[in-house]
Amino acid sequence: MADLKDELDTSPEVGELDDLPAPLPGEPSEPVTGPAEDSEAGLLDRAHALLDAHPVADGYSGLPWALRQRPSFDLELGEGTVDTDVPRMREGHVGALFWALHLPEEPTGEQAVGATLDQLDLVKTVVRAHPEGLRLACAAGPITDVRHFGRIAVLPGPASAAALGDSLGVLRSLRELGLRALTLSGVSWASEAGLTRFGEEVLREMNRVGVLADLSGASAETVRHACAVSKAPVLCARSAAHALRAHPANLPDDLLAALGAAKGLCMVPLTAEQTGPSVRDVADHLDHVREVAGPECVGLSGAYDAGTAHPRGLTDASGYPRLVAELLRRGWPETDIALLTWENVQRVLREADFTAREAQRRREPSTVKITELDG
């Protein structure tokens, strides 16, 4: 694995698109000069301009846990010991990102609640310590405001469903503290068989308070069940196309279609394990998800600082312009790229908040316990 990571972390020179196709027989060995905007440099210039207007809303960062292992750090000046810092996020045009509260070995019971609160406290501490670069924001409007002030918006989550135990009061408390997404896996009420009756109640309460359901790593039945039950859009924070790479967290076409029909969001991770070792491999997954689920249902998830190897040219948060340049080369309309990078996440957040306001008018906070529904 170390050899693979070393190979994948070898970045091309700045401005070079990876894996350019070899010339066909009879074609000149040097690229034919075309319009400036179609050249390699022209594509990168267009990518930067487009990302200036529509920055990346990154669906998953493992930075909180990575920082917990370090005695000191400075994300605003630059932090070479991690994949993500403010200078590289600015270079990559990252405007917002979800900071995961997951732990390498997820605890259970009361330990899970305490560990999640510790992670949430760390997120807030780190954001407060970097006021020139970061701001906490949990809704579409404030995220846009943060961007206009030249800062990067941080959204806490996803957290592990184990943090709830069997208490929906814990869910509401975590939401009050800023939690924005919860991963529905690793618990008895969201299993291979799908959601239990208590699982459905958890999802309804998540809708009521505006916590997004993250289905990455959930069973196929849980994904189908959640798409059918949830009144708010669901998301898969780290899922690519299973048809292109048979990773257990990647989604087969029938689930991608169900996610698209539910107006959910599949956030394709920039990891070699799930998408492949090159920028073009990642673009292949984005093409596939866009075709099957629709352009309004595809997003990006860097998955940086989560302990995984990344494709060449995408080894840290500065690499997004290279990926967008590849999509432009493939003929993606700028409107679809704007959806991919920024607008789809904004839509999901707005719809989740609208659903929560409507649900709170009709439904009181649930106090149901797992034993009352699942026995």
BALOBA-1460 file (C-alpha; in Angstrom, 3 decimals):
// residues 375
<rec num="1" residu="m" x="0.000" y="0.000" z="0.000"/>
<rec num="2" residu="a" x="2.911" y="2.344" z="0.802"/>
<rec num="3" residu="d" x="4.346" y="1.740" z="-2.681"/>
<rec num="4" residu="l" x="0.970" y="2.522" z="-4.243"/>
<rec num="5" residu="k" x="0.658" y="5.747" z="-2.257"/>
<rec num="6" residu="d" x="4.168" y="6.820" z="-3.258"/>
<rec num="7" residu="e" x="3.284" y="6.257" z="-6.900"/>
<rec num="8" residu="l" x="-0.007" y="8.106" z="-6.630"/>
<rec num="9" residu="d" x="1.449" y="11.098" z="-4.759"/>
<rec num="10" residu="t" x="3.832" y="11.966" z="-7.597"/>
<rec num="11" residu="s" x="2.276" y="15.159" z="-8.957"/>
<rec num="12" residu="p" x="2.815" y="16.399" z="-12.518"/>
<rec num="13" residu="e" x="4.284" y="19.817" z="-13.107"/>
<rec num="14" residu="v" x="2.043" y="22.816" z="-12.511"/>
<rec num="15" residu="g" x="-0.239" y="23.443" z="-15.471"/>
<rec num="16" residu="e" x="0.180" y="19.939" z="-16.929"/>
<rec num="17" residu="l" x="-2.897" y="17.787" z="-17.464"/>
<rec num="18" residu="d" x="-2.133" y="14.159" z="-16.651"/>
<rec num="19" residu="d" x="-2.226" y="11.220" z="-19.030"/>
<rec num="20" residu="l" x="-2.588" y="13.150" z="-22.278"/>
<rec num="21" residu="p" x="-3.528" y="10.745" z="-25.095"/>
<rec num="22" residu="a" x="-0.776" y="9.523" z="-27.401"/>
<rec num="23" residu="p" x="-1.009" y="10.756" z="-31.019"/>
<rec num="24" residu="l" x="-2.679" y="8.449" z="-33.495"/>
<rec num="25" residu="p" x="-0.630" y="7.049" z="-36.405"/>
<rec num="26" residu="g" x="-0.025" y="9.777" z="-38.933"/>
<rec num="27" residu="e" x="-0.684" y="12.605" z="-36.484"/>
<rec num="28" residu="p" x="2.097" y="15.019" z="-35.465"/>
<rec num="29" residu="s" x="3.823" y="14.194" z="-32.183"/>
<rec num="30" residu="e" x="3.353" y="17.783" z="-30.973"/>
<rec num="31" residu="p" x="-0.174" y="18.988" z="-30.149"/>
<rec num="32" residu="v" x="-1.859" y="20.991" z="-32.865"/>
<rec num="33" residu="t" x="-2.305" y="24.609" z="-31.843"/>
<rec num="34" residu="g" x="-6.001" y="25.501" z="-31.624"/>
<rec num="35" residu="p" x="-8.004" y="28.329" z="-30.130"/>
<rec num="36" residu="a" x="-6.435" y="29.713" z="-26.959"/>
<rec num="37" residu="e" x="-9.334" y="28.593" z="-24.776"/>
<rec num="38" residu="d" x="-8.935" y="24.982" z="-25.974"/>
<rec num="39" residu="s" x="-5.222" y="24.770" z="-25.168"/>
<rec num="40" residu="e" x="-3.986" y="23.230" z="-21.956"/>
<rec num="41" residu="a" x="-3.242" y="26.636" z="-20.427"/>
<rec num="42" residu="g" x="-6.521" y="27.991" z="-21.767"/>
<rec num="43" residu="l" x="-8.506" y="25.206" z="-20.122"/>
<rec num="44" residu="l" x="-6.820" y="25.880" z="-16.783"/>
<rec num="45" residu="d" x="-7.499" y="29.603" z="-17.134"/>
<rec num="46" residu="r" x="-11.169" y="28.860" z="-17.830"/>
<rec num="47" residu="a" x="-11.258" y="26.476" z="-14.851"/>
<rec num="48" residu="h" x="-9.861" y="29.124" z="-12.494"/>
<rec num="49" residu="a" x="-12.312" y="31.737" z="-13.791"/>
<rec num="50" residu="l" x="-15.245" y="29.371" z="-13.396"/>
<rec num="51" residu="l" x="-14.205" y="28.382" z="-9.873"/>
<rec num="52" residu="d" x="-13.851" y="32.042" z="-8.932"/>
<rec num="53" residu="a" x="-17.565" y="32.370" z="-9.611"/>
<rec num="54" residu="h" x="-18.624" y="28.899" z="-8.424"/>
<rec num="55" residu="p" x="-16.142" y="27.587" z="-5.819"/>
<rec num="56" residu="v" x="-16.001" y="24.025" z="-4.553"/>
<rec num="57" residu="a" x="-18.283" y="22.907" z="-1.748"/>
<rec num="58" residu="d" x="-16.274" y="19.879" z="-0.601"/>
<rec num="59" residu="g" x="-18.353" y="17.098" z="0.907"/>
<rec num="60" residu="y" x="-15.846" y="15.439" z="3.238"/>
<rec num="61" residu="s" x="-12.659" y="16.368" z="5.091"/>
<rec num="62" residu="g" x="-10.938" y="14.265" z="7.744"/>
<rec num="63" residu="l" x="-9.034" y="17.294" z="9.025"/>
<rec num="64" residu="p" x="-10.400" y="17.321" z="12.615"/>
<rec num="65" residu="w" x="-8.946" y="13.912" z="13.443"/>
<rec num="66" residu="a" x="-5.702" y="14.685" z="11.566"/>
<rec num="67" residu="l" x="-5.228" y="17.876" z="13.599"/>
<rec num="68" residu="r" x="-5.992" y="16.101" z="16.863"/>
<rec num="69" residu="q" x="-2.809" y="14.084" z="16.361"/>
<rec num="70" residu="r" x="-0.625" y="17.231" z="16.138"/>
<rec num="71" residu="p" x="0.579" y="19.316" z="19.103"/>
<rec num="72" residu="s" x="0.513" y="22.547" z="17.054"/>
<rec num="73" residu="f" x="-0.498" y="23.751" z="13.599"/>
<rec num="74" residu="d" x="-1.232" y="26.897" z="11.612"/>
<rec num="75" residu="l" x="-3.725" y="26.453" z="8.793"/>
<rec num="76" residu="e" x="-3.601" y="30.096" z="7.715"/>
<rec num="77" residu="l" x="0.156" y="30.296" z="7.098"/>
<rec num="78" residu="g" x="0.202" y="26.760" z="5.677"/>
<rec num="79" residu="e" x="0.468" y="23.342" z="7.283"/>
<rec num="80" residu="g" x="2.610" y="20.850" z="5.394"/>
<rec num="81" residu="t" x="1.757" y="17.946" z="7.696"/>
<rec num="82" residu="v" x="-1.824" y="17.744" z="6.369"/>
<rec num="83" residu="d" x="-3.483" y="17.807" z="2.933"/>
<rec num="84" residu="t" x="-5.695" y="20.797" z="3.712"/>
<rec num="85" residu="d" x="-4.769" y="24.321" z="4.771"/>
<rec num="86" residu="v" x="-6.065" y="27.775" z="3.908"/>
<rec num="87" residu="p" x="-3.476" y="28.617" z="1.198"/>
<rec num="88" residu="r" x="-4.102" y="25.366" z="-0.663"/>
<rec num="89" residu="m" x="-7.869" y="25.687" z="-0.295"/>
<rec num="90" residu="r" x="-7.645" y="29.176" z="-1.763"/>
<rec num="91" residu="e" x="-5.475" y="27.865" z="-4.615"/>
<rec num="92" residu="g" x="-8.064" y="25.150" z="-5.242"/>
<rec num="93" residu="h" x="-10.997" y="27.600" z="-4.926"/>
<rec num="94" residu="v" x="-12.619" y="25.735" z="-2.033"/>
<rec num="95" residu="g" x="-15.462" y="27.883" z="-0.699"/>
<rec num="96" residu="a" x="-17.005" y="25.466" z="1.805"/>
<rec num="97" residu="l" x="-16.321" y="22.028" z="3.193"/>
<rec num="98" residu="f" x="-17.824" y="19.505" z="5.559"/>
<rec num="99" residu="w" x="-15.486" y="18.541" z="8.425"/>
<rec num="100" residu="a" x="-16.193" y="14.942" z="9.380"/>
<rec num="101" residu="l" x="-16.581" y="14.008" z="13.043"/>
<rec num="102" residu="h" x="-15.817" y="10.358" z="12.309"/>
<rec num="103" residu="l" x="-13.061" y="8.572" z="14.224"/>
<rec num="104" residu="p" x="-10.727" y="5.835" z="12.881"/>
<rec num="105" residu="e" x="-12.250" y="3.336" z="15.319"/>
<rec num="106" residu="e" x="-15.822" y="4.389" z="15.982"/>
<rec num="107" residu="p" x="-16.764" y="3.953" z="19.665"/>
<rec num="108" residu="t" x="-20.243" y="2.927" z="20.780"/>
<rec num="109" residu="g" x="-22.698" y="3.900" z="23.474"/>
<rec num="110" residu="e" x="-21.870" y="6.801" z="25.764"/>
<rec num="111" residu="q" x="-18.290" y="6.805" z="24.481"/>
<rec num="112" residu="a" x="-19.593" y="7.594" z="20.989"/>
<rec num="113" residu="v" x="-21.524" y="10.611" z="22.274"/>
<rec num="114" residu="g" x="-18.510" y="11.943" z="24.159"/>
<rec num="115" residu="a" x="-16.123" y="11.361" z="21.263"/>
<rec num="116" residu="t" x="-18.463" y="13.155" z="18.848"/>
<rec num="117" residu="l" x="-18.786" y="16.119" z="21.211"/>
<rec num="118" residu="d" x="-14.989" y="16.247" z="21.493"/>
<rec num="119" residu="q" x="-14.648" y="16.316" z="17.711"/>
<rec num="120" residu="l" x="-17.314" y="18.997" z="17.402"/>
<rec num="121" residu="d" x="-15.559" y="21.088" z="20.051"/>
<rec num="122" residu="l" x="-12.271" y="20.696" z="18.175"/>
<rec num="123" residu="v" x="-13.868" y="21.907" z="14.928"/>
<rec num="124" residu="k" x="-15.102" y="25.065" z="16.646"/>
<rec num="125" residu="t" x="-11.752" y="25.616" z="18.366"/>
<rec num="126" residu="v" x="-9.827" y="25.310" z="15.096"/>
<rec num="127" residu="v" x="-12.203" y="27.671" z="13.280"/>
<rec num="128" residu="r" x="-11.954" y="30.268" z="16.068"/>
<rec num="129" residu="a" x="-8.149" y="30.046" z="15.927"/>
<rec num="130" residu="h" x="-8.103" y="30.870" z="12.193"/>
<rec num="131" residu="p" x="-10.486" y="33.832" z="11.797"/>
<rec num="132" residu="e" x="-8.828" y="35.214" z="8.658"/>
<rec num="133" residu="g" x="-9.415" y="32.020" z="6.730"/>
<rec num="134" residu="l" x="-12.284" y="30.055" z="8.265"/>
<rec num="135" residu="r" x="-15.829" y="30.660" z="9.450"/>
<rec num="136" residu="l" x="-18.418" y="28.267" z="10.862"/>
<rec num="137" residu="a" x="-21.592" y="28.272" z="8.743"/>
<rec num="138" residu="c" x="-24.323" y="25.664" z="8.528"/>
<rec num="139" residu="a" x="-26.903" y="26.971" z="6.027"/>
<rec num="140" residu="a" x="-26.917" y="28.091" z="2.399"/>
<rec num="141" residu="g" x="-27.316" y="31.819" z="3.117"/>
<rec num="142" residu="p" x="-24.555" y="32.118" z="5.740"/>
<rec num="143" residu="i" x="-22.227" y="30.001" z="3.584"/>
<rec num="144" residu="t" x="-22.665" y="32.468" z="0.719"/>
<rec num="145" residu="d" x="-22.046" y="35.370" z="3.119"/>
<rec num="146" residu="v" x="-18.843" y="33.735" z="4.360"/>
<rec num="147" residu="r" x="-17.660" y="33.343" z="0.781"/>
<rec num="148" residu="h" x="-18.389" y="37.016" z="0.016"/>
<rec num="149" residu="f" x="-16.243" y="38.009" z="2.999"/>
<rec num="150" residu="g" x="-13.335" y="36.038" z="1.564"/>
<rec num="151" residu="r" x="-13.453" y="33.236" z="4.113"/>
<rec num="152" residu="i" x="-14.004" y="29.471" z="3.767"/>
<rec num="153" residu="a" x="-17.170" y="28.063" z="5.325"/>
<rec num="154" residu="v" x="-16.861" y="25.043" z="7.621"/>
<rec num="155" residu="l" x="-19.867" y="22.747" z="8.161"/>
<rec num="156" residu="p" x="-19.599" y="20.200" z="11.016"/>
<rec num="157" residu="g" x="-20.401" y="16.656" z="9.921"/>
<rec num="158" residu="p" x="-21.032" y="13.988" z="9.027"/>
<rec num="159" residu="a" x="-20.978" y="12.284" z="12.421"/>
<rec num="160" residu="s" x="-21.507" y="8.607" z="13.152"/>
<rec num="161" residu="a" x="-25.055" y="7.422" z="13.844"/>
<rec num="162" residu="a" x="-23.657" y="5.568" z="16.863"/>
<rec num="163" residu="a" x="-23.392" y="8.946" z="18.606"/>
<rec num="164" residu="l" x="-27.177" y="8.990" z="19.043"/>
<rec num="165" residu="g" x="-27.464" y="5.771" z="20.996"/>
<rec num="166" residu="d" x="-31.254" y="5.450" z="21.167"/>
<rec num="167" residu="s" x="-31.881" y="9.085" z="22.061"/>
<rec num="168" residu="l" x="-33.384" y="11.541" z="19.622"/>
<rec num="169" residu="g" x="-32.688" y="14.208" z="22.229"/>
<rec num="170" residu="v" x="-28.972" y="13.702" z="21.498"/>
<rec num="171" residu="l" x="-29.716" y="14.291" z="17.809"/>
<rec num="172" residu="r" x="-31.431" y="17.584" z="18.578"/>
<rec num="173" residu="s" x="-28.625" y="18.672" z="20.896"/>
<rec num="174" residu="l" x="-25.987" y="17.911" z="18.273"/>
<rec num="175" residu="r" x="-27.963" y="19.906" z="15.722"/>
<rec num="176" residu="e" x="-28.120" y="22.870" z="18.104"/>
<rec num="177" residu="l" x="-24.325" y="22.638" z="18.385"/>
<rec num="178" residu="g" x="-23.978" y="22.826" z="14.597"/>
<rec num="179" residu="l" x="-24.088" y="19.237" z="13.297"/>
<rec num="180" residu="r" x="-25.255" y="19.187" z="9.679"/>
<rec num="181" residu="a" x="-25.009" y="15.525" z="8.560"/>
<rec num="182" residu="l" x="-25.237" y="12.041" z="10.100"/>
<rec num="183" residu="t" x="-23.958" y="8.802" z="8.537"/>
<rec num="184" residu="l" x="-26.608" y="6.070" z="8.667"/>
<rec num="185" residu="s" x="-24.468" y="2.970" z="9.098"/>
<rec num="186" residu="g" x="-22.951" y="0.873" z="11.862"/>
<rec num="187" residu="v" x="-26.110" y="0.767" z="13.991"/>
<rec num="188" residu="s" x="-28.846" y="-1.818" z="14.493"/>
<rec num="189" residu="w" x="-31.573" y="0.457" z="13.147"/>
<rec num="190" residu="a" x="-29.817" y="1.009" z="9.790"/>
<rec num="191" residu="s" x="-28.510" y="-2.400" z="8.781"/>
<rec num="192" residu="e" x="-28.308" y="-4.755" z="5.810"/>
<rec num="193" residu="a" x="-32.087" y="-5.170" z="6.091"/>
<rec num="194" residu="g" x="-32.653" y="-1.411" z="5.784"/>
<rec num="195" residu="l" x="-34.184" y="0.971" z="8.309"/>
<rec num="196" residu="t" x="-36.144" y="-0.448" z="11.225"/>
<rec num="197" residu="r" x="-39.202" y="1.372" z="12.577"/>
<rec num="198" residu="f" x="-36.926" y="3.264" z="14.943"/>
<rec num="199" residu="g" x="-34.611" y="4.033" z="12.007"/>
<rec num="200" residu="e" x="-37.530" y="5.579" z="10.147"/>
<rec num="201" residu="e" x="-38.304" y="7.679" z="13.233"/>
<rec num="202" residu="v" x="-34.677" y="8.838" z="13.408"/>
<rec num="203" residu="l" x="-34.834" y="9.878" z="9.762"/>
<rec num="204" residu="r" x="-38.097" y="11.755" z="10.274"/>
<rec num="205" residu="e" x="-36.559" y="13.618" z="13.224"/>
<rec num="206" residu="m" x="-33.468" y="14.383" z="11.153"/>
<rec num="207" residu="n" x="-35.789" y="15.917" z="8.565"/>
<rec num="208" residu="r" x="-37.520" y="17.899" z="11.305"/>
<rec num="209" residu="v" x="-34.312" y="19.467" z="12.629"/>
<rec num="210" residu="g" x="-32.450" y="19.768" z="9.326"/>
<rec num="211" residu="v" x="-29.720" y="17.133" z="9.697"/>
<rec num="212" residu="l" x="-28.789" y="15.592" z="6.342"/>
<rec num="213" residu="a" x="-28.702" y="11.808" z="5.988"/>
<rec num="214" residu="d" x="-25.328" y="10.593" z="4.685"/>
<rec num="215" residu="l" x="-25.715" y="7.154" z="3.117"/>
<rec num="216" residu="s" x="-22.121" y="6.433" z="2.090"/>
<rec num="217" residu="g" x="-21.224" y="2.995" z="3.416"/>
<rec num="218" residu="a" x="-24.852" y="2.161" z="4.171"/>
<rec num="219" residu="s" x="-26.412" y="-1.043" z="2.868"/>
<rec num="220" residu="a" x="-28.297" y="-1.027" z="-0.422"/>
<rec num="221" residu="e" x="-31.580" y="-1.547" z="1.432"/>
<rec num="222" residu="t" x="-30.852" y="1.370" z="3.755"/>
<rec num="223" residu="v" x="-30.113" y="3.609" z="0.760"/>
<rec num="224" residu="r" x="-33.372" y="2.608" z="-0.956"/>
<rec num="225" residu="h" x="-35.373" y="2.908" z="2.257"/>
<rec num="226" residu="a" x="-33.933" y="6.326" z="3.145"/>
<rec num="227" residu="c" x="-34.566" y="7.667" z="-0.363"/>
<rec num="228" residu="a" x="-38.191" y="6.567" z="-0.049"/>
<rec num="229" residu="v" x="-38.814" y="7.816" z="3.507"/>
<rec num="230" residu="s" x="-36.881" y="11.082" z="3.672"/>
<rec num="231" residu="k" x="-38.739" y="14.279" z="2.832"/>
<rec num="232" residu="a" x="-35.429" y="16.146" z="2.521"/>
<rec num="233" residu="p" x="-32.656" y="15.335" z="0.040"/>
<rec num="234" residu="v" x="-30.199" y="12.669" z="1.158"/>
<rec num="235" residu="l" x="-26.539" y="12.570" z="0.223"/>
<rec num="236" residu="c" x="-23.728" y="10.094" z="-0.194"/>
<rec num="237" residu="a" x="-20.728" y="12.028" z="1.084"/>
<rec num="238" residu="r" x="-18.108" y="9.605" z="-0.323"/>
<rec num="239" residu="s" x="-19.510" y="7.451" z="-3.138"/>
<rec num="240" residu="a" x="-18.475" y="6.977" z="-6.755"/>
<rec num="241" residu="a" x="-19.756" y="4.676" z="-9.525"/>
<rec num="242" residu="h" x="-19.643" y="0.947" z="-8.744"/>
<rec num="243" residu="a" x="-19.945" y="0.210" z="-12.477"/>
<rec num="244" residu="l" x="-16.468" y="1.695" z="-12.964"/>
<rec num="245" residu="r" x="-14.803" y="0.557" z="-9.737"/>
<rec num="246" residu="a" x="-16.201" y="-2.158" z="-7.477"/>
<rec num="247" residu="h" x="-15.567" y="-0.501" z="-4.127"/>
<rec num="248" residu="p" x="-18.131" y="-1.324" z="-1.395"/>
<rec num="249" residu="a" x="-18.930" y="2.369" z="-0.799"/>
<rec num="250" residu="n" x="-19.538" y="3.039" z="-4.505"/>
<rec num="251" residu="l" x="-23.109" y="2.980" z="-5.800"/>
<rec num="252" residu="p" x="-24.457" y="0.645" z="-8.497"/>
<rec num="253" residu="d" x="-26.522" y="2.227" z="-11.231"/>
<rec num="254" residu="d" x="-29.892" y="1.316" z="-9.718"/>
<rec num="255" residu="l" x="-29.015" y="3.151" z="-6.499"/>
<rec num="256" residu="l" x="-27.615" y="6.098" z="-8.434"/>
<rec num="257" residu="a" x="-30.916" y="6.274" z="-10.316"/>
<rec num="258" residu="a" x="-32.875" y="6.088" z="-7.039"/>
<rec num="259" residu="l" x="-30.720" y="8.852" z="-5.572"/>
<rec num="260" residu="g" x="-31.317" y="10.970" z="-8.653"/>
<rec num="261" residu="a" x="-35.070" y="10.378" z="-8.526"/>
<rec num="262" residu="a" x="-35.061" y="11.502" z="-4.881"/>
<rec num="263" residu="k" x="-33.061" y="14.645" z="-5.826"/>
<rec num="264" residu="g" x="-30.249" y="13.512" z="-3.542"/>
<rec num="265" residu="l" x="-26.552" y="14.115" z="-4.024"/>
<rec num="266" residu="c" x="-23.716" y="11.703" z="-4.835"/>
<rec num="267" residu="m" x="-20.411" y="13.323" z="-3.867"/>
<rec num="268" residu="v" x="-17.609" y="11.594" z="-5.760"/>
<rec num="269" residu="p" x="-14.444" y="11.216" z="-3.627"/>
<rec num="270" residu="l" x="-10.990" y="12.089" z="-4.937"/>
<rec num="271" residu="t" x="-9.421" y="8.863" z="-3.698"/>
<rec num="272" residu="a" x="-7.440" y="6.375" z="-5.736"/>
<rec num="273" residu="e" x="-9.121" y="3.442" z="-4.007"/>
<rec num="274" residu="q" x="-12.626" y="4.482" z="-5.058"/>
<rec num="275" residu="t" x="-12.095" y="6.363" z="-8.295"/>
<rec num="276" residu="g" x="-8.655" y="5.431" z="-9.675"/>
<rec num="277" residu="p" x="-5.120" y="6.843" z="-9.907"/>
<rec num="278" residu="s" x="-5.599" y="9.747" z="-12.354"/>
<rec num="279" residu="v" x="-7.608" y="12.907" z="-12.914"/>
<rec num="280" residu="r" x="-9.215" y="11.226" z="-15.899"/>
<rec num="281" residu="d" x="-10.395" y="8.331" z="-13.749"/>
<rec num="282" residu="v" x="-12.156" y="10.761" z="-11.417"/>
<rec num="283" residu="a" x="-13.692" y="12.529" z="-14.417"/>
<rec num="284" residu="d" x="-14.952" y="9.158" z="-15.717"/>
<rec num="285" residu="h" x="-16.861" y="8.655" z="-12.452"/>
<rec num="286" residu="l" x="-18.279" y="12.168" z="-12.615"/>
<rec num="287" residu="d" x="-19.396" y="11.530" z="-16.207"/>
<rec num="288" residu="h" x="-21.094" y="8.296" z="-15.163"/>
<rec num="289" residu="v" x="-22.876" y="9.670" z="-12.087"/>
<rec num="290" residu="r" x="-24.013" y="12.716" z="-14.084"/>
<rec num="291" residu="e" x="-25.400" y="10.488" z="-16.820"/>
<rec num="292" residu="v" x="-27.236" y="8.080" z="-14.494"/>
<rec num="293" residu="a" x="-28.375" y="10.360" z="-11.635"/>
<rec num="294" residu="g" x="-28.460" y="13.677" z="-13.479"/>
<rec num="295" residu="p" x="-26.367" y="16.865" z="-13.343"/>
<rec num="296" residu="e" x="-28.281" y="18.146" z="-10.293"/>
<rec num="297" residu="c" x="-27.279" y="15.087" z="-8.262"/>
<rec num="298" residu="v" x="-23.475" y="15.004" z="-8.508"/>
<rec num="299" residu="g" x="-20.948" y="16.737" z="-6.271"/>
<rec num="300" residu="l" x="-17.326" y="16.577" z="-5.121"/>
<rec num="301" residu="s" x="-15.749" y="15.134" z="-2.008"/>
<rec num="302" residu="g" x="-12.021" y="15.615" z="-1.563"/>
<rec num="303" residu="a" x="-11.776" y="13.110" z="1.317"/>
<rec num="304" residu="y" x="-8.466" y="14.753" z="2.198"/>
<rec num="305" residu="d" x="-6.774" y="13.960" z="5.518"/>
<rec num="306" residu="a" x="-8.864" y="10.791" z="5.778"/>
<rec num="307" residu="g" x="-5.940" y="8.370" z="5.490"/>
<rec num="308" residu="t" x="-6.352" y="7.520" z="1.800"/>
<rec num="309" residu="a" x="-4.144" y="7.902" z="-1.274"/>
<rec num="310" residu="h" x="-5.251" y="10.382" z="-3.926"/>
<rec num="311" residu="p" x="-4.986" y="10.474" z="-7.724"/>
<rec num="312" residu="r" x="-1.990" y="12.117" z="-9.374"/>
<rec num="313" residu="g" x="-2.544" y="15.848" z="-9.627"/>
<rec num="314" residu="l" x="-5.219" y="15.779" z="-6.913"/>
<rec num="315" residu="t" x="-2.993" y="15.067" z="-3.924"/>
<rec num="316" residu="d" x="-4.242" y="18.017" z="-1.860"/>
<rec num="317" residu="a" x="-6.978" y="20.649" z="-1.810"/>
<rec num="318" residu="s" x="-5.254" y="22.813" z="-4.422"/>
<rec num="319" residu="g" x="-5.947" y="20.407" z="-7.296"/>
<rec num="320" residu="y" x="-9.573" y="21.176" z="-8.151"/>
<rec num="321" residu="p" x="-8.770" y="23.450" z="-11.155"/>
<rec num="322" residu="r" x="-7.041" y="20.505" z="-12.844"/>
<rec num="323" residu="l" x="-10.174" y="18.401" z="-12.488"/>
<rec num="324" residu="v" x="-12.438" y="21.177" z="-13.765"/>
<rec num="325" residu="a" x="-10.080" y="21.713" z="-16.722"/>
<rec num="326" residu="e" x="-10.478" y="18.019" z="-17.595"/>
<rec num="327" residu="l" x="-14.281" y="18.336" z="-17.455"/>
<rec num="328" residu="l" x="-14.138" y="21.387" z="-19.733"/>
<rec num="329" residu="r" x="-11.959" y="19.401" z="-22.147"/>
<rec num="330" residu="r" x="-14.695" y="16.751" z="-22.200"/>
<rec num="331" residu="g" x="-17.306" y="19.314" z="-23.116"/>
<rec num="332" residu="w" x="-19.108" y="19.763" z="-19.799"/>
<rec num="333" residu="p" x="-21.247" y="22.909" z="-19.963"/>
<rec num="334" residu="e" x="-20.217" y="25.565" z="-17.488"/>
<rec num="335" residu="t" x="-23.722" y="25.415" z="-16.010"/>
<rec num="336" residu="d" x="-23.244" y="21.734" z="-15.121"/>
<rec num="337" residu="i" x="-19.821" y="22.438" z="-13.585"/>
<rec num="338" residu="a" x="-21.378" y="25.205" z="-11.474"/>
<rec num="339" residu="l" x="-23.936" y="22.665" z="-10.227"/>
<rec num="340" residu="l" x="-21.174" y="20.163" z="-9.496"/>
<rec num="341" residu="t" x="-18.939" y="22.501" z="-7.529"/>
<rec num="342" residu="w" x="-21.322" y="24.786" z="-5.606"/>
<rec num="343" residu="e" x="-24.983" y="24.916" z="-6.561"/>
<rec num="344" residu="n" x="-25.981" y="21.312" z="-5.833"/>
<rec num="345" residu="v" x="-24.770" y="21.516" z="-2.230"/>
<rec num="346" residu="q" x="-26.538" y="24.857" z="-1.819"/>
<rec num="347" residu="r" x="-29.765" y="23.353" z="-3.163"/>
<rec num="348" residu="v" x="-29.614" y="20.383" z="-0.795"/>
<rec num="349" residu="l" x="-29.020" y="22.640" z="2.204"/>
<rec num="350" residu="r" x="-31.844" y="25.010" z="1.226"/>
<rec num="351" residu="e" x="-34.311" y="22.162" z="0.666"/>
<rec num="352" residu="a" x="-33.345" y="20.487" z="3.945"/>
<rec num="353" residu="d" x="-33.917" y="23.735" z="5.829"/>
<rec num="354" residu="f" x="-37.258" y="24.328" z="4.096"/>
<rec num="355" residu="t" x="-38.333" y="20.767" z="4.958"/>
<rec num="356" residu="a" x="-37.308" y="21.325" z="8.589"/>
<rec num="357" residu="r" x="-39.344" y="24.543" z="8.897"/>
<rec num="358" residu="e" x="-42.426" y="22.860" z="7.467"/>
<rec num="359" residu="a" x="-41.996" y="19.740" z="9.625"/>
<rec num="360" residu="q" x="-41.625" y="21.785" z="12.816"/>
<rec num="361" residu="r" x="-45.019" y="23.356" z="12.173"/>
<rec num="362" residu="r" x="-46.655" y="19.944" z="11.947"/>
<rec num="363" residu="r" x="-44.648" y="17.700" z="14.263"/>
<rec num="364" residu="e" x="-43.516" y="17.916" z="17.874"/>
<rec num="365" residu="p" x="-40.021" y="16.709" z="18.863"/>
<rec num="366" residu="s" x="-39.978" y="12.927" z="19.027"/>
<rec num="367" residu="t" x="-39.125" y="11.257" z="22.341"/>
<rec num="368" residu="v" x="-39.531" y="7.682" z="21.088"/>
<rec num="369" residu="k" x="-36.985" y="5.101" z="22.292"/>
<rec num="370" residu="i" x="-35.683" y="2.189" z="20.252"/>
<rec num="371" residu="t" x="-37.331" y="-0.346" z="22.598"/>
<rec num="372" residu="e" x="-40.757" y="1.149" z="21.920"/>
<rec num="373" residu="l" x="-40.567" y="0.485" z="18.182"/>
<rec num="374" residu="d" x="-38.013" y="-2.274" z="17.621"/>
<rec num="375" residu="g" x="-38.613" y="-4.293" z="20.787"/>
